[in-house]
Amino acid sequence: MAERKFWLFKSEPTNYSYDDLLSEENQTAEWDGVRNYQARNYMRDDMKVGDGILFYHSSANPTAVVGTATIAREMAGFAVTAS
């Protein structure tokens, strides 16, 4: 069995907050708009269904991990689900 990994997902709460994820249908959303190539490569090559996510609010006061989620689909239709 593959080892479960954990990833840090960063979002500005004014653009997309953890509460926004919780309000999505099935508490699931596609994660797009990633501009950093290394982050995109991790999403494409290394993140697997079932891996854990720490949902981090940047540009907030205070900055903090505000919730957890789980990888629901791999890169072709990448989605996260609140957990």
ABEGO torsion letter per residue (X at the ends): XBBBBBBBBBBBAAABBAAAAAABBGGBBBBBGBABAAAAAAAAAABBBGBBBBBBBBGBOBBBBABBBBBABBAABBBBBBX
